[in-house]
């Protein structure tokens, strides 16, 4: 029988589970109920989420910060792909769940500094004035109410985490260090230059 890899973000299983975690968890349950052997990958925030900053960087040279002192360990999508490739081609991964993060826990301010160095341009960091502004920055044409509420909830949880959750999954599965945010910024600097 075919083996699949399902990408999810139900890695925050607090009590009660946040809305986005519940949504992903429900889909994991559908995958399990299908009977198809699967490996569940649960990545945290992607480094590519920094591309959401493009409009304010290009227009006014700043990044909106919805999480202040909050820290998280963004992961390069290439690292997720490497874990998926191992899970699909090597024995012993069926039925497993892997939480994936980068190794560096960073604030939005630290990420912005790293990106500024990579693109050779000064960037300011501006705290959001309201949770609704944070949602509008992500979805300028509006977000469905349930999604907007889930994003606001997620930003609040991230703001409260001043340590940053991280795992060693990339070191264990492909057997190497995860790519750094500096490496991602260097590879993608051309995307931020207008």
C-alpha positions as CSV (number, residue, x, y, z in Angstrom):
1,X,0.0,0.0,0.0
2,X,1.1,3.6,-0.7
3,X,2.7,5.6,2.1
4,X,1.9,9.3,2.3
5,X,3.3,12.3,4.2
6,X,0.7,14.7,5.6
7,X,1.8,18.2,6.4
8,X,0.1,19.7,9.5
9,X,0.6,22.3,12.2
10,X,-1.2,20.6,15.1
11,X,2.0,20.7,17.1
12,X,0.6,23.1,19.7
13,X,-1.6,20.7,21.6
14,X,-2.3,22.9,24.6
15,X,-5.4,22.8,26.7
16,X,-7.6,23.9,25.0
17,X,-5.9,23.4,21.6
18,X,-5.7,26.6,19.6
19,X,-8.1,26.9,16.6
20,X,-5.5,26.3,13.9
21,X,-4.2,23.3,15.9
22,X,-7.7,21.9,16.0
23,X,-8.2,22.4,12.3
24,X,-4.9,20.6,11.5
25,X,-5.6,17.9,14.1
26,X,-9.0,17.2,12.5
27,X,-7.3,16.6,9.1
28,X,-4.7,14.4,10.7
29,X,-7.6,12.3,12.0
30,X,-9.0,12.1,8.5
31,X,-5.6,10.9,7.2
32,X,-5.4,8.2,9.9
33,X,-9.0,7.1,9.3
34,X,-8.3,6.6,5.6
35,X,-6.2,3.5,6.3
36,X,-3.4,4.7,4.1
37,X,0.0,4.4,5.9
38,X,1.2,7.9,6.7
39,X,3.8,10.0,8.4
40,X,2.6,13.3,9.9
41,X,4.9,16.3,9.6
42,X,4.0,19.2,11.9
43,X,6.2,22.2,11.0
44,X,6.1,25.4,13.0
45,X,6.3,28.8,11.3
46,X,8.0,28.7,7.9
47,X,10.9,31.1,7.0
48,X,8.9,31.9,3.9
49,X,6.4,33.7,6.0
50,X,8.8,36.6,5.9
51,X,7.5,37.1,2.3
52,X,4.4,38.5,3.9
53,X,6.5,41.5,4.8
54,X,7.1,42.4,1.2
55,X,4.3,45.1,0.9
56,X,5.4,47.2,3.8
57,X,9.1,46.7,3.1
58,X,8.7,47.8,-0.5
59,X,6.3,50.7,0.3
60,X,7.9,52.2,3.4
61,X,10.9,50.1,4.6
62,X,9.3,48.5,7.7
63,X,8.1,45.2,9.1
64,X,5.0,45.0,11.2
65,X,5.6,43.0,14.4
66,X,2.5,41.3,16.0
67,X,4.4,39.3,18.6
68,X,6.9,41.7,20.3
69,X,9.1,39.8,22.7
70,X,7.8,36.4,21.4
71,X,10.3,34.0,20.0
72,X,9.9,31.1,17.6
73,X,12.2,28.9,15.6
74,X,11.2,29.3,11.9
75,X,11.9,26.4,9.6
76,X,13.1,26.5,6.0
77,X,10.6,24.7,3.7
78,X,13.6,22.9,2.2
79,X,14.2,21.2,5.6
80,X,10.6,20.1,5.6
81,X,11.1,18.6,2.1
82,X,14.2,16.8,3.3
83,X,12.4,15.2,6.2
84,X,9.5,14.2,3.9
85,X,11.9,12.6,1.4
86,X,13.5,10.5,4.2
87,X,10.1,9.5,5.6
88,X,9.0,8.4,2.2
89,X,12.1,6.5,1.1
90,X,13.4,4.9,4.3
91,X,11.8,2.3,6.6
92,X,10.5,3.0,10.0
93,X,8.6,6.3,9.6
94,X,5.0,5.0,8.9
95,X,2.6,5.9,11.7
96,X,5.0,8.5,13.2
97,X,4.5,12.2,13.8
98,X,7.4,14.6,13.6
99,X,7.4,18.2,14.9
100,X,9.7,20.3,12.8
101,X,11.4,23.6,13.7
102,X,14.6,25.4,13.0
103,X,17.3,25.6,15.6
104,X,17.3,29.4,16.2
105,X,14.6,31.0,18.3
106,X,14.2,34.5,17.0
107,X,12.0,37.6,17.5
108,X,10.5,39.5,14.6
109,X,13.0,42.2,15.3
110,X,16.0,39.8,15.1
111,X,14.6,38.4,11.8
112,X,14.2,41.8,10.4
113,X,17.8,42.7,11.3
114,X,19.0,39.5,9.6
115,X,16.9,40.3,6.5
116,X,18.1,43.9,6.4
117,X,21.8,42.7,6.3
118,X,21.0,40.3,3.5
119,X,19.4,42.9,1.3
120,X,21.7,45.7,2.3
121,X,18.9,48.1,3.4
122,X,17.8,49.5,6.7
123,X,14.5,48.2,7.8
124,X,12.4,49.5,10.7
125,X,10.2,47.3,12.9
126,X,6.8,48.7,13.9
127,X,4.6,47.1,16.5
128,X,1.1,46.5,15.3
129,X,-1.5,49.0,16.7
130,X,-4.1,46.3,17.1
131,X,-4.7,42.5,16.5
132,X,-6.9,43.5,13.6
133,X,-4.0,45.4,11.9
134,X,-1.9,42.2,12.2
135,X,-4.6,40.3,10.3
136,X,-5.0,43.0,7.7
137,X,-1.2,42.9,7.1
138,X,-1.5,39.2,6.3
139,X,-4.8,39.5,4.4
140,X,-5.2,43.0,3.0
141,X,-8.5,42.1,1.3
142,X,-9.9,40.6,4.5
143,X,-10.0,37.2,6.1
144,X,-13.0,35.1,7.0
145,X,-13.9,35.7,10.7
146,X,-12.9,32.3,11.9
147,X,-9.4,32.6,10.3
148,X,-9.0,36.2,11.6
149,X,-9.9,35.0,15.1
150,X,-7.4,32.1,14.8
151,X,-4.6,34.4,13.6
152,X,-5.2,36.7,16.5
153,X,-5.2,33.8,18.9
154,X,-1.9,32.5,17.4
155,X,-0.2,35.9,17.6
156,X,-1.2,36.1,21.3
157,X,0.3,32.7,22.0
158,X,3.5,33.6,20.1
159,X,3.8,36.9,22.0
160,X,3.6,35.0,25.3
161,X,6.4,32.5,24.3
162,X,9.6,34.5,25.1
163,X,11.7,31.3,25.0
164,X,10.7,29.7,21.7
165,X,9.9,26.1,21.2
166,X,12.3,24.0,19.0
167,X,13.0,20.4,18.1
168,X,15.9,18.4,16.9
169,X,13.9,16.5,14.2
170,X,16.0,17.8,11.3
171,X,19.2,16.8,13.0
172,X,17.7,13.3,13.7
173,X,15.9,12.5,10.4
174,X,18.0,13.8,7.6
175,X,20.9,13.9,10.0
176,X,22.2,17.4,9.6
177,X,21.7,20.9,11.1
178,X,18.6,22.8,9.9
179,X,19.2,25.7,7.6
180,X,19.5,29.1,9.3
181,X,17.4,32.1,8.8
182,X,20.5,33.9,7.6
183,X,21.0,31.3,4.9
184,X,17.3,31.6,3.8
185,X,17.6,35.4,3.7
186,X,20.8,35.2,1.6
187,X,19.2,32.8,-0.9
188,X,16.0,34.9,-1.1
189,X,17.4,38.5,-0.9
190,X,16.5,39.1,-4.5
191,X,12.8,38.7,-3.7
192,X,12.9,41.7,-1.3
193,X,14.7,44.1,-3.6
194,X,12.3,46.2,-5.6
